[in-house]
Amino acid sequence: MRAIPWMDDSVREYLLFRGFFGTCKAFDGEKKHDRLRNLDADRIMEHLVDCLSSYEIARALETWSFLETHFFTRLDGSFTAKGAFQVLVL
């Protein structure tokens, strides 16, 4: 996740270099509304623990669903429960 700001800066620099000023402005605007901006695993865990400790199950499930959709589906098979089991067996 630490590479995201570096990549954003690289994309922005490329857009400016190529003269795509309107696209760069739109990119900057989209970045401000990005839900993944400044995403930190520790903060996610704190949020989930807070939700569960205050019995806000709906919020915890909403967060988990978001993580499943945006992150867990993109994981390599070795990081899934089935893949982890296969690594342990080997």
Legacy VTK file of the C-alpha trace (Angstrom):
# vtk DataFile Version 3.0
C-alpha trace
ASCII
DATASET POLYDATA
POINTS 90 float
0.000 0.000 0.000
2.944 2.335 0.430
3.523 2.265 -3.316
0.168 3.883 -4.106
1.227 7.500 -3.415
4.391 6.924 -5.445
2.348 5.501 -8.326
-0.157 8.368 -8.140
2.700 10.861 -8.359
4.197 8.973 -11.306
0.889 8.955 -13.186
0.375 12.653 -12.456
3.901 13.473 -13.643
3.343 11.474 -16.839
0.048 13.235 -17.548
1.669 16.638 -17.104
4.676 15.639 -19.217
2.410 14.546 -22.068
0.333 17.722 -21.822
-2.865 16.089 -20.619
-3.748 18.958 -18.289
-7.493 18.303 -18.267
-6.930 14.629 -17.544
-4.513 15.551 -14.762
-7.099 17.875 -13.230
-9.730 15.115 -13.402
-7.251 12.643 -11.877
-6.575 15.009 -8.967
-10.307 15.435 -8.425
-10.899 11.683 -8.409
-8.065 11.145 -5.937
-9.790 13.407 -3.411
-12.842 11.112 -3.397
-10.907 7.837 -3.435
-12.064 5.473 -0.682
-8.715 3.687 -0.775
-6.694 6.831 -0.083
-4.451 6.513 2.963
-5.633 2.983 3.572
-3.771 1.406 6.475
-4.127 -2.171 7.736
-3.800 -1.098 11.368
-6.609 1.437 10.990
-8.796 -1.173 9.295
-8.238 -3.595 12.161
-8.960 -0.875 14.736
-12.178 -0.043 12.887
-13.283 -3.690 12.781
-12.470 -4.240 16.460
-14.311 -1.031 17.394
-17.349 -2.122 15.398
-17.406 -5.554 16.974
-16.776 -4.331 20.519
-19.628 -1.821 20.215
-21.902 -4.483 18.639
-22.177 -2.597 15.345
-22.301 -5.772 13.322
-23.806 -4.097 10.239
-20.842 -1.672 9.998
-18.373 -4.516 10.502
-20.047 -6.562 7.770
-20.101 -3.563 5.429
-16.364 -3.058 5.960
-15.676 -6.759 5.494
-17.722 -6.781 2.279
-15.737 -3.797 0.994
-12.461 -5.595 1.778
-13.684 -8.774 0.117
-14.681 -6.921 -3.028
-11.602 -4.725 -3.355
-8.790 -6.786 -1.844
-9.475 -10.419 -1.059
-10.630 -11.240 -4.590
-7.274 -10.034 -5.926
-5.125 -12.129 -3.587
-2.949 -14.877 -4.925
-4.339 -18.348 -4.237
-1.548 -19.053 -1.755
-2.988 -16.375 0.568
-6.462 -17.881 0.728
-7.432 -20.407 3.395
-7.260 -23.246 0.876
-3.896 -22.063 -0.461
-2.503 -21.647 3.054
-3.562 -25.191 3.866
-1.799 -26.469 0.763
1.405 -24.679 1.772
1.219 -26.218 5.260
0.757 -29.703 3.820
3.801 -29.359 1.559
LINES 1 91
90 0 1 2 3 4 5 6 7 8 9 10 11 12 13 14 15 16 17 18 19 20 21 22 23 24 25 26 27 28 29 30 31 32 33 34 35 36 37 38 39 40 41 42 43 44 45 46 47 48 49 50 51 52 53 54 55 56 57 58 59 60 61 62 63 64 65 66 67 68 69 70 71 72 73 74 75 76 77 78 79 80 81 82 83 84 85 86 87 88 89
